Each structure stands twice: as structure tokens, then as C-alpha cells.
């Protein structure tokens, strides 16, 4: 007759170990000028503002970026982007405006006239963009 093996005890609690995917990744810039003055203990936005640059370097090539890093960016480059409204969106927005006039919450809740379920804020922005 075969012997029955004893089962090993698994313990009362499972060990919790942190895997590599749960560890926080730190952002390090590739540009050597920025890397030299980078402080990993603060956020990326704070680091860039300490260096005197914000988001203008994203639009410029490498040489202009280095000049912008040394000189700093001007406030003229921080214009808000305009919302683009297509023709079919204009038609939907005019129907919503005709039915609800200024009630943006009601426009957002109407599923027949607003099939994309734009939020009240999105509708307000789009109506402002087309001047309705």
C-alpha cells in the first residue's frame, strides 16, 4: 500500500514583496544641460520652473531648446489652444442651443441631440468657439 505524504505548512500569512513594476520610476531628462541641474526629489514641473523654462521647449528643435534653456521662455509662447469645431458639431450645437438656450446641464444630459455626451463644460467651450 502507498504512503500518504504529509503536506508542508504554508504559514499563516503570505509574504508581501514589492515587484519591480510597482516601484516609482523617476524621470530623468536626456538633455545634458538639464540633467546637470536636475533635482530628483521635486517634481518635473518644479524642476523646469527652477531652470526658468516651462513648456516652450516642446515645440522647438534641440538648438533652440538649449538657447531657451539659457535665456528662459517668454510669456508670449503660452497662448491657450483654440477649440476646433467641425461642421457636423456646429449643427449639433445649434440644435442644442435652439432647444435649451443657456442651460448647459440640460444640453449635456440630452442623449438624442447630444449623442457624443459632451459635458456641460465642453459644450460651453464649443459654443464659445463658434460664437453662438
TASUL-V368971 format. One record per pair of residues at least 24 apart in sequence whose ideal C-beta (glycine too) atoms are under 7 Angstrom apart, sorted by the first residue. I is the first residue (numbers start at 1). GAP is how many residues later the second one is. If there is no record, write none. Layout:
i=I gap=GAP
i=I gap=GAP
//
This chain:
i=33 gap=33
i=33 gap=36
i=34 gap=35
i=82 gap=47
i=83 gap=42
i=83 gap=43
i=83 gap=46
i=85 gap=41
i=85 gap=44
i=85 gap=45
i=89 gap=37
i=90 gap=40
i=93 gap=33
i=93 gap=34
i=93 gap=37
i=93 gap=39
i=94 gap=38
i=96 gap=27
i=97 gap=30
i=97 gap=35
//
